[in-house]
Amino acid sequence: MPDRTHLRISNLEAYFADKNLSFEDLQGVADELFMRYFSTEAYDRAMAGGGYACESFVSGIPWSRASEDGTEPFTGDKTLANSILRMRDSMLHYEFQSAVADGDIGHAMNVMAVSIHEFY
């Protein structure tokens, strides 16, 4: 079974069965995961690469290619960065759909206000 990167364990069920976590503890884990994988800051970290990205992401073997024009090669992870943006945008879309389905126009307008800054 693969190692779970954030909690550094291999069995999630056993981890949560052995722990008596409060809602605040779970909220803290959720907030940390959000900032690591769903935020614009996470996108910036993935694009920056190097030591800045290694603080947040597990890295594999870097792909290197000789630069044709002699400039410094790109060290970020564009696929990870685009995946982070996709997850962020999908969550905004889901929140907007839920607000519309519930008839909560105020919430829908708040999500639209955030979306305007994210997409334009």
C-alpha positions in Angstrom: 0.0 0.0 0.0 1.4 3.5 -0.8 2.6 5.8 1.9 0.2 8.5 2.7 2.3 11.7 2.3 0.6 14.1 4.7 0.1 11.8 7.7 3.1 9.6 6.9 1.2 6.3 7.4 0.2 3.4 5.2 -3.2 2.5 6.7 -5.7 5.4 7.1 -8.4 3.3 8.7 -6.0 2.1 11.5 -4.7 5.6 12.0 -8.2 7.0 12.6 -9.4 4.0 14.6 -6.5 4.4 17.1 -7.0 8.2 17.5 -9.7 10.0 19.3 -9.5 13.2 17.2 -11.7 16.2 17.9 -13.4 18.2 15.2 -10.8 20.9 15.6 -8.0 18.4 14.9 -9.7 17.2 11.7 -10.4 20.8 10.7 -6.7 21.6 11.2 -5.7 18.6 8.9 -8.2 19.7 6.3 -6.9 23.3 6.4 -3.4 22.1 6.0 -4.3 19.9 3.0 -6.3 22.7 1.4 -3.3 25.1 1.6 -0.9 22.4 0.3 -3.0 21.1 -2.7 -5.9 23.5 -3.4 -4.6 27.1 -3.1 -3.1 29.5 -5.5 0.0 29.6 -3.2 0.3 25.8 -3.8 0.3 26.5 -7.6 3.1 29.1 -7.1 5.1 26.6 -5.1 4.7 23.9 -7.7 5.7 26.3 -10.5 8.8 27.6 -8.6 10.2 24.1 -8.0 13.5 23.7 -6.2 13.7 23.8 -2.4 10.5 25.9 -2.1 8.4 23.1 -3.7 10.2 20.3 -1.8 8.9 21.7 1.5 5.4 20.9 0.4 5.5 18.2 -2.2 7.0 14.7 -2.4 9.4 14.8 -5.4 10.3 12.1 -7.7 13.2 12.0 -10.1 13.5 15.3 -11.9 13.3 15.3 -15.7 16.1 17.3 -17.2 16.6 18.6 -20.7 19.5 20.6 -21.9 18.4 24.1 -22.6 18.8 25.0 -26.3 19.3 28.7 -25.7 21.6 28.4 -22.7 19.1 29.8 -20.2 18.4 28.1 -16.9 16.0 25.1 -17.3 12.6 25.2 -15.8 12.6 23.5 -12.5 9.0 23.6 -11.5 6.3 20.9 -12.0 3.8 22.3 -14.5 1.6 19.2 -14.4 1.2 19.4 -10.6 0.6 23.1 -10.8 -2.1 22.7 -13.4 -3.7 19.9 -11.4 -3.8 22.2 -8.3 -5.5 24.9 -10.3 -8.0 22.3 -11.6 -8.8 21.1 -8.2 -9.2 24.6 -6.9 -11.5 25.6 -9.7 -13.6 22.4 -9.4 -14.2 23.1 -5.7 -15.3 26.6 -6.5 -17.7 25.3 -9.2 -19.0 22.6 -6.8 -19.6 25.3 -4.1 -21.4 27.5 -6.7 -23.6 24.6 -7.8 -24.5 23.7 -4.3 -25.5 27.3 -3.5 -27.7 27.5 -6.6 -29.3 24.1 -5.8 -30.1 25.3 -2.3 -31.4 28.6 -3.6 -28.9 30.6 -1.6 -28.3 33.5 -3.9 -26.1 35.3 -1.4 -23.7 32.4 -1.2 -23.8 32.0 -5.0 -22.9 35.7 -5.5 -20.0 35.4 -3.0 -18.6 32.5 -4.9 -19.0 34.4 -8.2 -17.1 37.4 -6.7 -14.2 35.0 -5.9 -14.4 33.4 -9.3 -14.1 36.7 -11.1 -10.7 37.3 -9.5 -9.6 33.7 -10.1 -10.6 33.4 -13.8 -9.9 36.9 -15.1 
